[in-house]
C-alpha cells in the first residue's frame, strides 16, 4: 500500500469518472464514492486502480464507516475531492424547503463529514489536499437557483474557512468555480444546438484539479475559475 490514495465523492460517468481516471493515471489508488453501487460497478472494472464504495455522503455514520473501509482496503487518503452535488431548479416559491435542506446536506454537510474524517491524518503527516468542485452559483443567486445557490455559497465559505485553518498545517484546500455547462450525455440532449466549444470537458476539469492538488506549497491557489474560452463572464 505504498501508492498514494485519493478519495472522490460523487463519482458518475462525467466529472467523477474523469477525476478517477486522472488520479489513477498519476499513480494513486482511488476510492470512488457514490450513492448507487450499480453506477460504480462498471467504472471500477474500467478504471484500474480504483475501488467502488456505495456511500451517501449526507449520512455522517455512512461516511465514517466508508472512510474506515477505505483505510483498511487502500490506506489513508492524502487527497479528497468532494464532487458530490445535490441540486434543484426553481425560484424560492417553487422549490420545496425539503429540497433545499437535502441539497445542503450533500453539498455542505457532506464536505464537512468527509473533511472531518480525513483531515486529522493529513494534519498528522503535515501534507494533504482537499479539492472541492463548485460552480458560479457559489457567488450569485439567480432566480431559478434558489434551491441550489445557497448551498454552494455555503460550501465555498466552508472550504475557505477550512483552507485558512488547514493551510498553515500543510493541507491545501481549493475551491473550483466551474462557470460552464459540463459536457455530459444529458446536457447534450438538453442543448442540442450548442457547439462543442460551448461545453467544458470533464477531462479538462480533472486535469485542473490534479494540477492544483499538486501545486508547490509556495504558490497555492484557493479559488480557481474554469470556463470555456467563449463563455461570457
C-alpha positions in Angstrom: 0.0 0.0 0.0 2.8 2.4 -0.8 0.9 4.2 -3.5 -0.9 7.4 -2.5 -4.7 7.3 -2.1 -7.3 9.7 -3.3 -11.0 9.6 -2.3 -13.5 11.1 -4.7 -17.2 11.6 -3.8 -20.0 11.9 -6.3 -18.4 9.6 -8.9 -20.5 9.2 -12.1 -19.8 9.0 -15.8 -18.8 12.6 -16.1 -16.5 14.6 -13.9 -16.2 12.0 -11.2 -15.0 9.3 -13.6 -12.6 11.8 -15.3 -11.2 12.6 -11.9 -10.8 8.9 -11.1 -9.0 8.2 -14.4 -6.7 11.2 -13.9 -5.6 10.2 -10.4 -5.1 6.6 -11.2 -3.0 7.6 -14.2 -0.9 9.6 -11.7 -0.2 6.6 -9.6 -3.0 6.9 -7.0 -5.3 4.2 -5.6 -8.7 5.8 -5.9 -11.7 5.3 -3.7 -14.8 6.2 -5.7 -17.9 7.1 -3.7 -21.5 7.4 -4.9 -24.9 6.6 -3.6 -25.5 4.0 -6.3 -23.4 0.8 -6.2 -24.7 -0.2 -9.6 -23.4 3.1 -11.1 -19.9 2.4 -9.7 -19.5 -1.2 -10.7 -18.8 -0.6 -14.4 -16.4 2.2 -13.6 -14.5 0.0 -11.1 -14.0 -2.6 -13.8 -13.0 0.0 -16.3 -10.5 2.1 -14.2 -7.6 0.1 -13.0 -6.5 1.1 -9.5 -10.0 2.2 -8.4 -12.4 0.7 -5.9 -16.1 1.4 -5.6 -17.8 2.3 -2.3 -21.6 2.9 -2.1 -22.0 5.8 0.3 -24.4 8.6 0.9 -22.2 11.5 2.0 -25.1 13.3 3.6 -25.1 10.5 6.2 -22.4 11.1 8.8 -22.4 7.5 10.0 -22.1 6.2 6.4 -19.2 8.5 5.8 -17.4 7.3 9.0 -18.0 3.6 8.1 -16.8 4.1 4.5 -13.7 6.0 5.4 -12.8 3.2 7.8 -13.3 0.7 4.9 -11.1 2.8 2.6 -8.3 3.0 5.1 -8.4 -0.8 5.5 -8.5 -1.5 1.8 -6.3 1.1 0.3 -4.6 3.2 3.1 -5.2 6.7 4.4 -6.3 9.1 1.6 -3.9 12.0 1.1 -6.3 13.7 -1.3 -10.0 14.3 -1.0 -12.1 15.5 -4.0 -15.6 16.5 -2.9 -17.5 16.2 -6.2 -20.9 15.0 -4.9 -23.6 17.5 -5.7 -27.3 18.0 -4.9 -29.4 20.4 -6.9 -32.9 21.6 -7.7 -34.1 24.3 -10.0 -36.9 26.8 -9.3 -37.4 30.1 -7.6 -37.9 30.3 -3.8 -41.7 29.9 -4.2 -41.3 26.8 -6.3 -38.6 24.9 -4.5 -39.7 22.8 -1.6 -37.9 23.5 1.6 -37.0 19.8 1.9 -35.2 20.0 -1.4 -33.0 22.9 -0.2 -32.3 21.0 3.0 -31.4 17.8 1.2 -29.0 19.7 -1.2 -27.4 21.4 1.8 -26.8 18.0 3.4 -24.9 16.8 0.3 -23.1 19.9 -0.7 -22.1 21.3 2.7 -22.5 18.7 5.3 -21.1 16.0 3.1 -17.9 18.1 2.7 -17.8 18.6 6.5 -18.2 14.9 7.2 -15.5 13.8 4.8 -13.1 16.5 5.8 -13.5 15.8 9.5 -12.9 12.1 8.8 -9.8 12.6 6.6 -8.1 15.9 7.7 -6.7 14.7 11.1 -4.4 12.1 9.3 -3.4 14.8 6.8 -2.5 17.2 9.6 -0.5 14.4 11.4 1.6 13.9 8.3 1.8 17.6 7.5 0.6 17.2 4.0 -2.6 16.6 2.0 -5.1 18.2 -0.3 -8.9 18.8 -0.2 -10.3 19.8 -3.5 -14.0 20.9 -3.9 -15.8 21.2 -7.2 -18.3 24.1 -7.2 -19.8 26.5 -9.7 -20.9 30.0 -10.4 -23.9 29.6 -8.1 -21.4 29.8 -5.2 -21.2 33.6 -6.0 -24.6 34.7 -7.1 -28.3 33.8 -6.5 -30.0 33.7 -9.8 -33.9 33.4 -9.7 -34.2 29.8 -10.6 -31.3 28.6 -8.4 -33.0 29.2 -5.0 -32.7 25.5 -4.1 -29.1 25.3 -5.1 -27.1 28.5 -4.9 -27.4 29.0 -1.1 -25.9 25.6 -0.6 -23.0 26.2 -3.0 -22.3 29.6 -1.4 -22.2 27.9 2.0 -19.9 25.2 0.6 -17.5 27.8 -0.7 -17.4 29.6 2.6 -16.8 26.4 4.5 -14.0 25.5 2.1 -12.4 28.9 2.7 -12.6 28.5 6.4 -11.0 25.1 6.1 -8.3 26.5 3.9 -7.4 29.1 6.5 -7.3 26.5 9.2 -5.5 23.7 7.4 -3.1 25.7 5.1 -0.6 26.5 7.9 -0.7 22.8 8.8 0.4 21.7 5.4 -3.0 20.8 4.0 -4.1 22.5 0.8 -7.8 23.3 0.3 -9.0 24.7 -3.0 -12.5 25.5 -4.5 -13.2 25.3 -8.2 -15.8 27.7 -9.6 -16.9 25.9 -12.8 -18.6 28.6 -14.9 -19.8 26.3 -17.6 -22.1 23.6 -18.7 -20.3 20.2 -18.3 -20.2 18.1 -21.4 -22.4 15.1 -20.5 -24.9 13.0 -22.4 -27.9 14.6 -20.7 -26.6 18.2 -21.2 -26.0 17.5 -24.9 -29.6 16.2 -25.2 -30.9 19.3 -23.4 -28.8 21.7 -25.5 -28.6 20.0 -29.0 -27.9 23.3 -30.8 -24.8 24.2 -28.8 -21.4 23.8 -30.5 -18.7 21.6 -28.9 -16.7 24.6 -27.6 -19.7 25.7 -25.5 -19.2 22.8 -23.1 -16.5 22.3 -20.6 -14.8 18.8 -20.8 -14.8 16.6 -17.8 -11.2 15.6 -18.6 -10.2 19.2 -18.6 -11.7 19.8 -15.2 -9.9 16.7 -13.9 -6.6 17.9 -15.2 -7.0 21.2 -13.4 -7.9 19.5 -10.2 -4.9 17.3 -10.5 -2.6 20.3 -11.1 -3.9 22.3 -8.1 -3.8 19.3 -5.8 -0.1 19.1 -6.6 0.9 22.7 -6.6 4.1 23.7 -4.9 3.3 24.9 -1.3 5.0 28.2 -2.0 2.2 29.0 -4.6 -1.1 27.5 -3.6 -4.4 28.5 -5.2 -7.6 28.7 -3.3 -10.4 29.8 -5.6 -9.9 28.6 -9.2 -12.2 29.6 -12.0 -12.7 27.3 -15.0 -14.7 28.3 -18.1 -14.6 27.7 -21.9 -12.8 30.4 -23.8 -16.1 31.6 -25.4 -18.1 31.8 -22.1 -19.3 35.3 -21.2 -18.5 36.4 -17.7 
